[in-house]
Amino acid sequence: MMSVAQQDRIRQEIVIKAPRSKVWKALTTPAQFSQWFRAKLSATEFRVGDRVNGVSTYPGHEGKAFFLVITEITPETDFAWKWSPGGKSAESEEEEDPFTTVVFELEEVPGGTRVKVTESGFEHIALARRASAFEGNTKGWEIQMKNLHDYAEQNS
Amino acid sequence: MARLAGGEQLSITRLAQGLPITRQAVTKHLHVLEEAGLVSAEKAGREQMWTLETKSLDEAQRCLEIISRQWSDALGRLKAFVEKDNG
């Protein structure tokens, strides 16, 4: 059985056929980040400690607000932020949601750059909200979650 | 959690048996899990009986799979973006 601890983080990686400096730029230049991440950002530069507001341009999700708090920038190596997409604080500065942390790690490999992304801290957040934050078919997902919830309640 | 995975209802006494932590610590842990919807308690006489909410676990697992796929897609878009622009 999978333990709660094991479910606390998600890790994904990919090898990109490009020099590390180029990948780093795509990752840490807001104008470039916006394009592949599919969001409009309030910043023209990422700096540690800054809160960067974002609006999703994800198809089916346009206009949804979120924000990042940049926590680490180690040139061409590590880029990290904390956030709470789908959380209440995306809409209001007064609300404080628990954060998850996203860390990108870059590493030179033969033929390109390996990018690892790790998101952790899921034990503190409402998972369904986080999962639906960038999900194209949010409505369908929310209905599914509600069905599942009702089913669980009826059968408990 | 592993002790509850068999699907039976267990009391604190049974759950804490042989563990190097106190019953109070086990109870505290169970209440955290209860708040997360992962276990539930039912009164049976003077004791609370604890059950694993497998559906919540499945639900949590599915959410994590969705988030995982979102990251996989995002990395794919980053790769396409960087490689397209590489010429």
gemmi code that builds the backbone of each chain (N, CA, C; Angstrom):
import gemmi

chains = {
    "A": [
        ("MET", (0.827, -1.200, 0.000), (0.000, 0.000, 0.000), (0.867, 1.259, 0.000)),
        ("MET", (0.415, 2.239, -0.740), (1.186, 3.479, -0.806), (0.958, 4.289, 0.466)),
        ("SER", (1.992, 4.792, 1.046), (1.827, 5.564, 2.280), (1.515, 7.017, 1.949)),
        ("VAL", (0.985, 7.724, 2.932), (0.672, 9.138, 2.743), (1.942, 9.915, 2.392)),
        ("ALA", (3.037, 9.530, 3.032), (4.302, 10.219, 2.791), (4.720, 10.116, 1.323)),
        ("GLN", (4.522, 8.938, 0.743), (4.913, 8.769, -0.658), (4.060, 9.607, -1.595)),
        ("GLN", (2.840, 9.907, -1.139), (1.955, 10.684, -1.996), (2.174, 12.173, -1.833)),
        ("ASP", (3.165, 12.532, -1.050), (3.374, 13.942, -0.770), (4.028, 14.691, -1.926)),
        ("ARG", (4.656, 13.969, -2.841), (5.314, 14.702, -3.921), (5.096, 14.060, -5.281)),
        ("ILE", (5.251, 14.916, -6.293), (5.143, 14.460, -7.668), (6.430, 14.839, -8.353)),
        ("ARG", (6.954, 13.936, -9.136), (8.199, 14.230, -9.837), (8.038, 13.870, -11.309)),
        ("GLN", (8.473, 14.760, -12.159), (8.442, 14.506, -13.600), (9.748, 15.007, -14.167)),
        ("GLU", (10.218, 14.375, -15.236), (11.421, 14.898, -15.876), (11.373, 14.693, -17.374)),
        ("ILE", (12.196, 15.472, -18.061), (12.224, 15.399, -19.520), (13.619, 15.841, -19.964)),
        ("VAL", (14.070, 15.330, -21.113), (15.341, 15.801, -21.667), (15.031, 16.683, -22.867)),
        ("ILE", (15.582, 17.876, -22.829), (15.349, 18.850, -23.896), (16.628, 18.985, -24.711)),
        ("LYS", (16.481, 18.906, -26.039), (17.662, 18.978, -26.905), (18.039, 20.437, -27.109)),
        ("ALA", (18.621, 21.017, -26.097), (19.054, 22.422, -26.152), (20.035, 22.653, -25.020)),
        ("PRO", (20.893, 23.662, -25.182), (21.835, 23.961, -24.102), (21.110, 24.416, -22.831)),
        ("ARG", (21.757, 24.167, -21.712), (21.157, 24.482, -20.417), (20.782, 25.963, -20.303)),
        ("SER", (21.627, 26.833, -20.854), (21.365, 28.276, -20.754), (20.049, 28.641, -21.439)),
        ("LYS", (19.786, 27.938, -22.523), (18.564, 28.228, -23.287), (17.312, 27.760, -22.526)),
        ("VAL", (17.425, 26.580, -21.915), (16.315, 26.048, -21.126), (16.078, 26.954, -19.921)),
        ("TRP", (17.173, 27.381, -19.308), (17.088, 28.256, -18.138), (16.348, 29.541, -18.467)),
        ("LYS", (16.646, 30.076, -19.633), (16.015, 31.318, -20.066), (14.505, 31.124, -20.276)),
        ("ALA", (14.158, 30.011, -20.890), (12.738, 29.739, -21.139), (11.975, 29.586, -19.822)),
        ("LEU", (12.697, 29.085, -18.822), (12.091, 28.815, -17.519), (11.973, 30.078, -16.661)),
        ("THR", (12.961, 30.938, -16.753), (13.045, 32.032, -15.771), (12.869, 33.433, -16.366)),
        ("THR", (12.541, 33.502, -17.652), (12.187, 34.790, -18.234), (10.661, 34.820, -18.325)),
        ("PRO", (10.012, 35.703, -17.569), (8.543, 35.685, -17.545), (7.898, 35.679, -18.933)),
        ("ALA", (8.460, 36.451, -19.871), (7.854, 36.518, -21.202), (7.866, 35.145, -21.880)),
        ("GLN", (8.961, 34.381, -21.664), (9.051, 33.044, -22.267), (8.244, 32.026, -21.467)),
        ("PHE", (8.353, 32.140, -20.151), (7.615, 31.264, -19.247), (6.114, 31.302, -19.585)),
        ("SER", (5.611, 32.528, -19.792), (4.190, 32.723, -20.099), (3.727, 31.870, -21.263)),
        ("GLN", (4.617, 31.743, -22.257), (4.206, 31.060, -23.484), (4.014, 29.568, -23.303)),
        ("TRP", (5.000, 28.912, -22.706), (4.843, 27.446, -22.582), (3.989, 27.061, -21.385)),
        ("PHE", (3.997, 27.918, -20.345), (3.216, 27.588, -19.161), (1.740, 27.919, -19.370)),
        ("ARG", (1.504, 28.797, -20.338), (0.160, 29.244, -20.671), (-0.450, 30.100, -19.570)),
        ("ALA", (0.203, 31.217, -19.306), (-0.319, 32.171, -18.323), (0.257, 33.545, -18.614)),
        ("LYS", (-0.515, 34.570, -18.294), (0.007, 35.937, -18.346), (0.524, 36.267, -16.962)),
        ("LEU", (1.729, 36.802, -16.890), (2.312, 37.105, -15.580), (2.472, 38.605, -15.389)),
        ("SER", (2.419, 39.014, -14.116), (2.525, 40.442, -13.800), (3.972, 40.929, -13.834)),
        ("ALA", (4.935, 40.012, -13.803), (6.341, 40.416, -13.690), (7.038, 40.417, -15.042)),
        ("THR", (8.087, 41.237, -15.149), (8.934, 41.170, -16.332), (10.262, 40.512, -15.959)),
        ("GLU", (10.399, 40.229, -14.665), (11.617, 39.600, -14.160), (11.248, 38.804, -12.908)),
        ("PHE", (11.839, 37.634, -12.737), (11.612, 36.873, -11.506), (12.711, 37.201, -10.505)),
        ("ARG", (12.306, 37.523, -9.274), (13.291, 37.760, -8.214), (12.868, 37.009, -6.971)),
        ("VAL", (13.822, 36.472, -6.242), (13.514, 35.711, -5.027), (12.739, 36.592, -4.048)),
        ("GLY", (11.646, 36.064, -3.534), (10.824, 36.778, -2.568), (9.642, 37.491, -3.194)),
        ("ASP", (9.691, 37.683, -4.521), (8.596, 38.392, -5.191), (7.346, 37.535, -5.303)),
        ("ARG", (6.220, 38.218, -5.200), (4.950, 37.578, -5.529), (4.627, 37.956, -6.968)),
        ("VAL", (4.412, 36.960, -7.794), (4.112, 37.187, -9.200), (2.677, 36.730, -9.454)),
        ("ASN", (1.845, 37.667, -9.880), (0.461, 37.302, -10.181), (0.365, 36.744, -11.585)),
        ("GLY", (-0.477, 35.753, -11.733), (-0.650, 35.138, -13.036), (-2.122, 34.964, -13.369)),
        ("VAL", (-2.396, 34.985, -14.666), (-3.750, 34.691, -15.141), (-3.600, 33.605, -16.188)),
        ("SER", (-4.317, 32.548, -16.012), (-4.201, 31.412, -16.916), (-4.686, 31.757, -18.317)),
        ("THR", (-3.934, 31.271, -19.313), (-4.395, 31.373, -20.701), (-4.636, 29.961, -21.229)),
        ("TYR", (-4.714, 29.036, -20.299), (-4.921, 27.622, -20.636), (-6.301, 27.457, -21.274)),
        ("PRO", (-6.354, 26.822, -22.450), (-7.658, 26.691, -23.120), (-8.712, 26.105, -22.182)),
        ("GLY", (-9.834, 26.773, -22.111), (-10.913, 26.330, -21.234), (-10.751, 26.864, -19.824)),
        ("HIS", (-9.631, 27.546, -19.576), (-9.335, 28.021, -18.232), (-8.918, 29.475, -18.219)),
        ("GLU", (-9.152, 30.156, -19.329), (-8.683, 31.520, -19.480), (-9.222, 32.401, -18.351)),
        ("GLY", (-8.351, 33.250, -17.829), (-8.805, 34.230, -16.851), (-8.687, 33.793, -15.411)),
        ("LYS", (-8.381, 32.530, -15.177), (-8.274, 32.057, -13.799), (-6.983, 32.586, -13.157)),
        ("ALA", (-7.159, 33.218, -11.977), (-6.022, 33.870, -11.318), (-5.263, 32.915, -10.401)),
        ("PHE", (-3.971, 33.118, -10.330), (-3.132, 32.391, -9.371), (-1.907, 33.253, -9.112)),
        ("PHE", (-1.066, 32.850, -8.193), (0.186, 33.595, -8.023), (1.299, 32.662, -7.566)),
        ("LEU", (2.509, 33.094, -7.847), (3.698, 32.353, -7.430), (4.468, 33.238, -6.460)),
        ("VAL", (5.113, 32.643, -5.480), (6.090, 33.369, -4.680), (7.435, 32.698, -4.962)),
        ("ILE", (8.326, 33.431, -5.608), (9.604, 32.856, -6.015), (10.465, 32.608, -4.772)),
        ("THR", (10.954, 31.392, -4.626), (11.707, 31.059, -3.414), (13.185, 30.770, -3.689)),
        ("GLU", (13.521, 30.444, -4.926), (14.925, 30.155, -5.203), (15.269, 30.381, -6.671)),
        ("ILE", (16.389, 31.053, -6.892), (16.928, 31.182, -8.244), (18.433, 30.942, -8.142)),
        ("THR", (18.881, 29.786, -8.570), (20.313, 29.504, -8.646), (20.624, 29.328, -10.127)),
        ("PRO", (21.287, 30.338, -10.718), (21.409, 30.390, -12.177), (21.753, 29.050, -12.838)),
        ("GLU", (20.941, 28.710, -13.806), (21.090, 27.517, -14.645), (21.031, 26.213, -13.862)),
        ("THR", (20.584, 26.256, -12.613), (20.543, 25.042, -11.799), (19.172, 24.819, -11.154)),
        ("ASP", (18.761, 25.739, -10.304), (17.507, 25.569, -9.565), (16.613, 26.800, -9.666)),
        ("PHE", (15.350, 26.517, -9.872), (14.345, 27.579, -9.883), (13.152, 27.040, -9.106)),
        ("ALA", (12.722, 27.771, -8.078), (11.638, 27.252, -7.251), (10.643, 28.337, -6.869)),
        ("TRP", (9.409, 27.903, -6.710), (8.386, 28.819, -6.191), (7.419, 28.047, -5.316)),
        ("LYS", (6.672, 28.803, -4.492), (5.559, 28.195, -3.786), (4.292, 28.835, -4.304)),
        ("TRP", (3.214, 28.079, -4.236), (1.941, 28.583, -4.770), (0.783, 27.793, -4.217)),
        ("SER", (-0.403, 28.249, -4.571), (-1.599, 27.564, -4.132), (-2.677, 27.676, -5.205)),
        ("PRO", (-2.388, 27.169, -6.401), (-3.367, 27.330, -7.478), (-4.686, 26.671, -7.091)),
        ("GLY", (-5.763, 27.364, -7.418), (-7.082, 26.851, -7.056), (-7.483, 27.284, -5.665)),
        ("GLY", (-6.521, 27.845, -4.920), (-6.792, 28.264, -3.545), (-7.516, 29.602, -3.483)),
        ("LYS", (-8.055, 29.903, -2.324), (-8.818, 31.142, -2.142), (-7.920, 32.367, -2.285)),
        ("SER", (-6.644, 32.233, -1.883), (-5.758, 33.392, -1.883), (-5.443, 33.895, -3.288)),
        ("ALA", (-5.765, 33.070, -4.297), (-5.549, 33.527, -5.667), (-6.464, 34.709, -5.964)),
        ("GLU", (-7.605, 34.749, -5.301), (-8.599, 35.789, -5.578), (-8.430, 36.978, -4.626)),
        ("SER", (-7.910, 36.730, -3.446), (-7.845, 37.803, -2.447), (-6.523, 37.741, -1.706)),
        ("GLU", (-5.946, 38.913, -1.472), (-4.637, 38.958, -0.822), (-4.732, 38.668, 0.667)),
        ("GLU", (-5.955, 38.768, 1.219), (-6.097, 38.548, 2.661), (-6.092, 37.072, 3.032)),
        ("GLU", (-6.595, 36.250, 2.116), (-6.683, 34.822, 2.418), (-5.289, 34.196, 2.374)),
        ("GLU", (-5.044, 33.316, 3.321), (-3.772, 32.583, 3.331), (-4.063, 31.100, 3.131)),
        ("ASP", (-3.625, 30.570, 2.055), (-3.769, 29.130, 1.832), (-2.441, 28.459, 2.104)),
        ("PRO", (-2.481, 27.187, 2.460), (-1.209, 26.458, 2.527), (-0.633, 26.327, 1.112)),
        ("PHE", (0.670, 26.335, 1.028), (1.325, 26.281, -0.275), (1.844, 24.888, -0.599)),
        ("THR", (1.993, 24.624, -1.870), (2.874, 23.537, -2.296), (4.113, 24.210, -2.894)),
        ("THR", (5.182, 23.456, -2.983), (6.428, 23.995, -3.503), (6.789, 23.302, -4.816)),
        ("VAL", (7.170, 24.106, -5.786), (7.567, 23.579, -7.090), (9.051, 23.872, -7.299)),
        ("VAL", (9.825, 22.842, -7.594), (11.256, 23.029, -7.814), (11.635, 22.485, -9.194)),
        ("PHE", (12.269, 23.320, -9.983), (12.841, 22.883, -11.260), (14.345, 22.716, -11.088)),
        ("GLU", (14.866, 21.585, -11.540), (16.315, 21.367, -11.482), (16.813, 21.073, -12.894)),
        ("LEU", (17.873, 21.770, -13.261), (18.462, 21.578, -14.592), (19.798, 20.869, -14.486)),
        ("GLU", (20.040, 19.995, -15.449), (21.279, 19.219, -15.421), (21.697, 18.962, -16.866)),
        ("GLU", (22.987, 19.172, -17.144), (23.473, 18.901, -18.497), (23.604, 17.405, -18.712)),
        ("VAL", (23.077, 16.914, -19.823), (23.228, 15.496, -20.165), (23.675, 15.438, -21.625)),
        ("PRO", (24.239, 14.286, -22.077), (24.651, 14.202, -23.481), (23.490, 14.570, -24.400)),
        ("GLY", (23.704, 15.514, -25.264), (22.676, 15.888, -26.237), (21.677, 16.919, -25.736)),
        ("GLY", (21.836, 17.374, -24.507), (20.872, 18.390, -24.072), (20.844, 18.660, -22.586)),
        ("THR", (19.652, 18.931, -22.098), (19.469, 19.324, -20.698), (18.328, 18.522, -20.094)),
        ("ARG", (18.604, 17.944, -18.929), (17.519, 17.259, -18.236), (16.838, 18.254, -17.301)),
        ("VAL", (15.512, 18.301, -17.393), (14.727, 19.165, -16.514), (13.900, 18.270, -15.604)),
        ("LYS", (14.088, 18.468, -14.305), (13.281, 17.722, -13.338), (12.384, 18.712, -12.641)),
        ("VAL", (11.125, 18.367, -12.505), (10.226, 19.216, -11.717), (9.641, 18.377, -10.588)),
        ("THR", (9.654, 18.950, -9.401), (9.092, 18.278, -8.234), (8.103, 19.228, -7.578)),
        ("GLU", (6.908, 18.758, -7.340), (5.967, 19.551, -6.543), (5.707, 18.772, -5.260)),
        ("SER", (5.806, 19.453, -4.122), (5.637, 18.768, -2.842), (4.771, 19.586, -1.900)),
        ("GLY", (4.313, 18.938, -0.848), (3.493, 19.621, 0.167), (2.011, 19.327, 0.034)),
        ("PHE", (1.677, 18.269, -0.711), (0.263, 17.983, -0.975), (-0.530, 17.599, 0.259)),
        ("GLU", (0.158, 17.198, 1.322), (-0.594, 16.780, 2.511), (-1.281, 17.962, 3.186)),
        ("HIS", (-0.882, 19.190, 2.805), (-1.467, 20.358, 3.475), (-2.619, 20.997, 2.708)),
        ("ILE", (-2.875, 20.538, 1.493), (-3.816, 21.299, 0.659), (-5.039, 20.482, 0.263)),
        ("ALA", (-6.045, 21.196, -0.242), (-7.231, 20.539, -0.786), (-6.866, 20.042, -2.176)),
        ("LEU", (-6.642, 18.747, -2.290), (-6.117, 18.176, -3.530), (-7.033, 18.382, -4.735)),
        ("ALA", (-8.327, 18.265, -4.501), (-9.246, 18.369, -5.636), (-9.175, 19.766, -6.257)),
        ("ARG", (-9.045, 20.767, -5.374), (-8.941, 22.143, -5.879), (-7.665, 22.336, -6.669)),
        ("ARG", (-6.568, 21.818, -6.126), (-5.280, 21.947, -6.804), (-5.311, 21.223, -8.142)),
        ("ALA", (-5.909, 20.033, -8.145), (-5.938, 19.231, -9.368), (-6.754, 19.921, -10.447)),
        ("SER", (-7.797, 20.647, -10.049), (-8.674, 21.250, -11.051), (-8.180, 22.635, -11.487)),
        ("ALA", (-7.157, 23.170, -10.807), (-6.728, 24.540, -11.081), (-6.317, 24.763, -12.539)),
        ("PHE", (-5.663, 23.778, -13.129), (-5.229, 23.937, -14.524), (-5.820, 22.849, -15.405)),
        ("GLU", (-6.891, 22.265, -14.923), (-7.481, 21.172, -15.679), (-8.460, 21.733, -16.694)),
        ("GLY", (-8.262, 21.342, -17.966), (-9.113, 21.857, -19.028), (-10.588, 21.645, -18.733)),
        ("ASN", (-10.908, 20.436, -18.324), (-12.308, 20.076, -18.144), (-12.701, 20.155, -16.672)),
        ("THR", (-12.586, 21.357, -16.119), (-12.818, 21.508, -14.675), (-14.202, 21.062, -14.253)),
        ("LYS", (-15.193, 21.500, -15.009), (-16.560, 21.216, -14.602), (-16.762, 19.725, -14.496)),
        ("GLY", (-16.321, 19.021, -15.532), (-16.465, 17.572, -15.540), (-15.778, 16.959, -14.339)),
        ("TRP", (-14.601, 17.484, -14.050), (-13.826, 16.957, -12.940), (-14.536, 17.222, -11.608)),
        ("GLU", (-15.051, 18.449, -11.459), (-15.736, 18.773, -10.202), (-16.963, 17.893, -10.003)),
        ("ILE", (-17.674, 17.661, -11.092), (-18.860, 16.798, -11.006), (-18.426, 15.391, -10.609)),
        ("GLN", (-17.357, 14.941, -11.232), (-16.831, 13.610, -10.900), (-16.469, 13.499, -9.425)),
        ("MET", (-15.802, 14.566, -8.934), (-15.391, 14.544, -7.535), (-16.605, 14.534, -6.620)),
        ("LYS", (-17.632, 15.288, -7.015), (-18.830, 15.355, -6.197), (-19.516, 13.988, -6.201)),
        ("ASN", (-19.604, 13.385, -7.364), (-20.200, 12.046, -7.461), (-19.488, 11.073, -6.540)),
        ("LEU", (-18.175, 11.149, -6.596), (-17.346, 10.237, -5.809), (-17.590, 10.472, -4.315)),
        ("HIS", (-17.680, 11.762, -3.972), (-17.897, 12.158, -2.590), (-19.256, 11.652, -2.095)),
        ("ASP", (-20.301, 11.880, -2.931), (-21.649, 11.430, -2.567), (-21.664, 9.916, -2.404)),
        ("TYR", (-21.019, 9.249, -3.343), (-20.979, 7.801, -3.318), (-20.314, 7.319, -2.034)),
        ("ALA", (-19.206, 7.971, -1.699), (-18.464, 7.577, -0.486), (-19.325, 7.790, 0.763)),
        ("GLU", (-20.080, 8.909, 0.756), (-20.912, 9.186, 1.932), (-22.041, 8.187, 2.075)),
        ("GLN", (-22.685, 7.872, 0.957), (-23.800, 6.923, 0.988), (-23.346, 5.539, 1.439)),
        ("ASN", (-22.112, 5.229, 1.101), (-21.645, 3.873, 1.360), (-20.747, 3.749, 2.577)),
        ("SER", (-20.746, 4.809, 3.396), (-19.877, 4.701, 4.572), (-20.692, 4.428, 5.825)),
    ],
    "B": [
        ("MET", (-1.554, 3.333, 9.370), (-2.331, 3.202, 8.127), (-2.281, 1.763, 7.626)),
        ("ALA", (-1.089, 1.178, 7.685), (-0.930, -0.192, 7.186), (-1.805, -1.144, 7.994)),
        ("ARG", (-1.953, -0.847, 9.275), (-2.766, -1.727, 10.121), (-4.240, -1.640, 9.758)),
        ("LEU", (-4.647, -0.494, 9.228), (-6.049, -0.321, 8.848), (-6.299, -0.811, 7.423)),
        ("ALA", (-5.223, -1.056, 6.688), (-5.361, -1.375, 5.269), (-6.085, -2.692, 5.038)),
        ("GLY", (-6.108, -3.536, 6.042), (-6.834, -4.798, 5.913), (-8.337, -4.610, 5.823)),
        ("GLY", (-8.793, -3.380, 6.129), (-10.205, -3.071, 5.979), (-11.017, -3.264, 7.248)),
        ("GLU", (-10.416, -3.821, 8.294), (-11.212, -4.012, 9.508), (-11.170, -2.761, 10.383)),
        ("GLN", (-12.162, -2.685, 11.268), (-12.203, -1.593, 12.234), (-11.304, -1.949, 13.398)),
        ("LEU", (-10.475, -1.000, 13.812), (-9.562, -1.276, 14.912), (-9.654, -0.203, 15.982)),
        ("SER", (-9.470, -0.629, 17.226), (-9.450, 0.326, 18.332), (-8.047, 0.889, 18.485)),
        ("ILE", (-7.955, 1.999, 19.239), (-6.653, 2.613, 19.523), (-5.699, 1.578, 20.139)),
        ("THR", (-6.251, 0.795, 21.053), (-5.410, -0.210, 21.729), (-4.762, -1.133, 20.703)),
        ("ARG", (-5.574, -1.634, 19.791), (-5.042, -2.544, 18.776), (-4.071, -1.822, 17.849)),
        ("LEU", (-4.419, -0.577, 17.505), (-3.586, 0.179, 16.567), (-2.223, 0.524, 17.162)),
        ("ALA", (-2.217, 0.774, 18.458), (-0.970, 1.208, 19.104), (-0.098, 0.029, 19.536)),
        ("GLN", (-0.667, -1.164, 19.455), (0.052, -2.351, 19.914), (1.429, -2.499, 19.256)),
        ("GLY", (2.447, -2.569, 20.082), (3.785, -2.840, 19.558), (4.463, -1.652, 18.887)),
        ("LEU", (3.785, -0.515, 18.854), (4.404, 0.663, 18.236), (5.263, 1.394, 19.270)),
        ("PRO", (6.379, 1.973, 18.815), (7.262, 2.660, 19.766), (6.771, 4.065, 20.117)),
        ("ILE", (5.469, 4.310, 19.949), (4.918, 5.618, 20.326), (3.727, 5.410, 21.260)),
        ("THR", (3.372, 6.472, 21.970), (2.296, 6.345, 22.958), (0.930, 6.287, 22.274)),
        ("ARG", (-0.052, 5.824, 23.041), (-1.424, 5.810, 22.527), (-1.893, 7.223, 22.188)),
        ("GLN", (-1.458, 8.181, 23.032), (-1.827, 9.583, 22.768), (-1.302, 10.032, 21.409)),
        ("ALA", (-0.063, 9.621, 21.110), (0.543, 10.008, 19.828), (-0.227, 9.372, 18.669)),
        ("VAL", (-0.621, 8.119, 18.856), (-1.398, 7.433, 17.815), (-2.738, 8.141, 17.612)),
        ("THR", (-3.368, 8.501, 18.735), (-4.664, 9.185, 18.663), (-4.534, 10.516, 17.928)),
        ("LYS", (-3.475, 11.242, 18.249), (-3.243, 12.535, 17.617), (-3.090, 12.357, 16.091)),
        ("HIS", (-2.302, 11.362, 15.743), (-2.054, 11.049, 14.342), (-3.374, 10.700, 13.634)),
        ("LEU", (-4.192, 9.893, 14.320), (-5.477, 9.485, 13.731), (-6.390, 10.684, 13.503)),
        ("HIS", (-6.349, 11.639, 14.435), (-7.205, 12.817, 14.266), (-6.758, 13.662, 13.082)),
        ("VAL", (-5.449, 13.718, 12.848), (-4.944, 14.431, 11.663), (-5.437, 13.737, 10.397)),
        ("LEU", (-5.331, 12.413, 10.401), (-5.780, 11.642, 9.233), (-7.288, 11.773, 9.040)),
        ("GLU", (-8.003, 11.884, 10.177), (-9.459, 12.026, 10.110), (-9.826, 13.365, 9.455)),
        ("GLU", (-9.099, 14.419, 9.851), (-9.350, 15.736, 9.268), (-9.093, 15.726, 7.771)),
        ("ALA", (-8.111, 14.930, 7.371), (-7.789, 14.823, 5.944), (-8.771, 13.883, 5.237)),
        ("GLY", (-9.683, 13.291, 5.996), (-10.686, 12.413, 5.400), (-10.160, 11.033, 5.059)),
        ("LEU", (-9.002, 10.689, 5.600), (-8.384, 9.412, 5.234), (-8.819, 8.264, 6.141)),
        ("VAL", (-9.224, 8.604, 7.359), (-9.761, 7.573, 8.248), (-11.039, 8.123, 8.881)),
        ("SER", (-11.861, 7.229, 9.415), (-13.037, 7.692, 10.137), (-13.188, 6.891, 11.415)),
        ("ALA", (-13.868, 7.533, 12.375), (-14.035, 6.894, 13.671), (-15.504, 6.632, 13.942)),
        ("GLU", (-15.758, 5.567, 14.670), (-17.128, 5.230, 15.038), (-17.090, 4.809, 16.494)),
        ("LYS", (-18.079, 5.256, 17.244), (-18.104, 4.882, 18.653), (-18.647, 3.466, 18.805)),
        ("ALA", (-17.924, 2.658, 19.552), (-18.415, 1.313, 19.861), (-18.223, 1.135, 21.358)),
        ("GLY", (-19.306, 1.356, 22.121), (-19.201, 1.317, 23.566), (-18.343, 2.461, 24.049)),
        ("ARG", (-17.319, 2.153, 24.810), (-16.455, 3.205, 25.351), (-15.313, 3.526, 24.390)),
        ("GLU", (-15.161, 2.703, 23.379), (-14.006, 2.885, 22.489), (-14.393, 3.454, 21.135)),
        ("GLN", (-13.414, 4.138, 20.534), (-13.556, 4.586, 19.154), (-12.975, 3.506, 18.263)),
        ("MET", (-13.730, 3.142, 17.232), (-13.187, 2.184, 16.277), (-12.814, 2.953, 15.005)),
        ("TRP", (-11.622, 2.661, 14.487), (-11.107, 3.414, 13.340), (-11.112, 2.575, 12.070)),
        ("THR", (-11.516, 3.245, 10.966), (-11.563, 2.566, 9.670), (-10.829, 3.408, 8.633)),
        ("LEU", (-10.180, 2.747, 7.717), (-9.509, 3.450, 6.619), (-10.538, 3.820, 5.557)),
        ("GLU", (-10.521, 5.089, 5.154), (-11.429, 5.529, 4.088), (-10.745, 5.299, 2.748)),
        ("THR", (-10.900, 4.120, 2.221), (-10.167, 3.798, 0.982), (-10.607, 4.680, -0.170)),
        ("LYS", (-11.869, 5.107, -0.150), (-12.336, 5.936, -1.265), (-11.613, 7.273, -1.278)),
        ("SER", (-11.376, 7.843, -0.079), (-10.633, 9.105, -0.019), (-9.216, 8.922, -0.533)),
        ("LEU", (-8.641, 7.785, -0.206), (-7.283, 7.523, -0.679), (-7.263, 7.422, -2.195)),
        ("ASP", (-8.249, 6.718, -2.750), (-8.343, 6.612, -4.206), (-8.497, 7.995, -4.816)),
        ("GLU", (-9.344, 8.807, -4.157), (-9.613, 10.153, -4.631), (-8.318, 10.979, -4.614)),
        ("ALA", (-7.586, 10.897, -3.498), (-6.321, 11.618, -3.384), (-5.356, 11.154, -4.473)),
        ("GLN", (-5.311, 9.848, -4.671), (-4.421, 9.283, -5.676), (-4.777, 9.799, -7.068)),
        ("ARG", (-6.066, 9.872, -7.352), (-6.498, 10.350, -8.671), (-6.135, 11.815, -8.861)),
        ("CYS", (-6.301, 12.610, -7.809), (-5.923, 14.033, -7.894), (-4.440, 14.159, -8.197)),
        ("LEU", (-3.629, 13.359, -7.503), (-2.183, 13.427, -7.706), (-1.820, 12.991, -9.121)),
        ("GLU", (-2.559, 12.023, -9.647), (-2.297, 11.593, -11.024), (-2.606, 12.715, -12.009)),
        ("ILE", (-3.675, 13.446, -11.730), (-4.039, 14.565, -12.607), (-2.948, 15.640, -12.562)),
        ("ILE", (-2.503, 15.985, -11.346), (-1.468, 17.015, -11.207), (-0.178, 16.544, -11.877)),
        ("SER", (0.112, 15.277, -11.720), (1.303, 14.695, -12.328), (1.247, 14.808, -13.860)),
        ("ARG", (0.076, 14.522, -14.406), (-0.081, 14.620, -15.856), (0.036, 16.074, -16.309)),
        ("GLN", (-0.481, 17.003, -15.490), (-0.368, 18.422, -15.840), (1.102, 18.832, -15.937)),
        ("TRP", (1.921, 18.317, -15.014), (3.352, 18.649, -15.065), (4.014, 18.015, -16.268)),
        ("SER", (3.604, 16.801, -16.574), (4.154, 16.125, -17.730), (3.826, 16.918, -19.006)),
        ("ASP", (2.593, 17.399, -19.096), (2.186, 18.225, -20.240), (2.984, 19.529, -20.282)),
        ("ALA", (3.149, 20.158, -19.115), (3.869, 21.437, -19.048), (5.313, 21.253, -19.509)),
        ("LEU", (5.947, 20.144, -19.067), (7.334, 19.888, -19.496), (7.380, 19.647, -21.004)),
        ("GLY", (6.379, 18.977, -21.521), (6.295, 18.743, -22.966), (6.205, 20.059, -23.725)),
        ("ARG", (5.435, 20.982, -23.177), (5.297, 22.296, -23.825), (6.599, 23.085, -23.722)),
        ("LEU", (7.279, 22.977, -22.573), (8.582, 23.650, -22.399), (9.574, 23.107, -23.430)),
        ("LYS", (9.597, 21.791, -23.588), (10.497, 21.144, -24.547), (10.202, 21.621, -25.970)),
        ("ALA", (8.930, 21.601, -26.339), (8.536, 22.029, -27.685), (8.919, 23.493, -27.899)),
        ("PHE", (8.685, 24.301, -26.879), (8.984, 25.733, -26.957), (10.480, 25.969, -27.161)),
        ("VAL", (11.307, 25.292, -26.377), (12.756, 25.510, -26.445), (13.328, 24.928, -27.733)),
        ("GLU", (12.877, 23.736, -28.102), (13.472, 23.084, -29.280), (13.050, 23.751, -30.580)),
        ("LYS", (11.840, 24.250, -30.618), (11.345, 24.927, -31.814), (12.171, 26.189, -32.056)),
        ("ASP", (12.527, 26.820, -30.957), (13.202, 28.108, -30.986), (14.723, 27.952, -31.109)),
        ("ASN", (15.169, 26.703, -31.320), (16.590, 26.415, -31.176), (17.387, 26.613, -32.458)),
        ("GLY", (16.712, 26.777, -33.583), (17.401, 26.818, -34.875), (18.130, 28.119, -35.123)),
    ],
}
model = gemmi.Model(1)
for chain_id, residues in chains.items():
    chain = gemmi.Chain(chain_id)
    for i, (resn, *xyz) in enumerate(residues, 1):
        res = gemmi.Residue()
        res.name, res.seqid = resn, gemmi.SeqId(i, " ")
        for name, pos in zip(("N", "CA", "C"), xyz):
            atom = gemmi.Atom()
            atom.name, atom.element = name, gemmi.Element(name[0])
            atom.pos, atom.b_iso = gemmi.Position(*pos), 0.0
            res.add_atom(atom)
        chain.add_residue(res)
    model.add_chain(chain)
structure = gemmi.Structure()
structure.add_model(model)
structure.setup_entities()
